[in-house]
């Protein structure tokens, strides 16, 4: 008789963003005349830039010609893209990452979840609270999180992020093995300065821990003292894996391309994690399509960089509009400077889901309740800057009129 993975049955409800989407859909069905503005799920709205589209067309044409047709590609990614990543994302910052330490994939979300395959079940995992749910859910699915009791997993170490610590969690007071860090942060939108990240690298070295560093939003960093990569910290290549994505950087949410860096200097008990991840990918992943990788390569061309930077600037201006509007009506607001997310405190002690429902019903604006990101997210909502300028301004006008 077949048996299921019982860890899946321990998961509470559905995935956060699926729940949010369902509630928005149900509200829309019950209010057919409602013009709902979605500032909840972080999906981009600007189209792919011309340089990327041109590369897509050219690569697609190549696939229709015998001489340039390509079948299976390398699971780790084509050299042309890996070399472009090395040159433009690392060497320019004085970071010595090599092409064979880069693994191209179909999304940072996938890699953040799949990376747990190479770690033992009995590792102690530390996550920020609030946190991007994928880190928690995938460890729960792997049996590493324990049981879900009172809104928390029994075997996870929760690193509280709140106003008191500036949403930068304190170092663990006990030994942990796997540490998830995301900066600029989703959901709080806060960024981490260099001296702060140095403490984490020091902790990981001292305790034999591995940092799983989600850097999906590094392109939105505006402050000079904020590192774009964990590898800007001396010694980080010995203790950290980094996840990067083209989704928010270049609008690839529907096109799907990202990469993960696993340095060769990173070992656990003398075993190379680079070799393990390579073995895992070669077995479970067939690589990103040639057409998509050519499109990603175009992001690094002079024209592509200028065009994608213009889109990022557009979204950051949206973030500024949201942040200032919410502050104007008296809400306490964080983020939105080095990140496309705005983290706002609910008024009058309202619960996260309560405020989500209130805003949706009164203004037809959809947000994401902070509680969905973990216990410490209660009392907050997250808004994204990825809507159009027109919709962003209209949403803020609606909220202003309702709450001021």
PyMOL commands that set and color helices and strands:
alter all, ss='L'
color gray80, all
select helices_A, chain A and resi 6-10+16-30+50-62+79-93+99-101+108-118+133-141+194-207+218-220+230-232+236-238+247-250+273-284+290-298+302-328+347-349+352-363+370-373+375-377+389-403
alter helices_A, ss='H'
color red, helices_A
select strands_A, chain A and resi 37-38+102-105+125-129+148-149+152-153+156-160+178-182+210-214+240-245+258-262+267-268+271-272+333-335+341-345+365-366+368-369+380-384
alter strands_A, ss='S'
color yellow, strands_A
deselect
rebuild
show_as cartoon
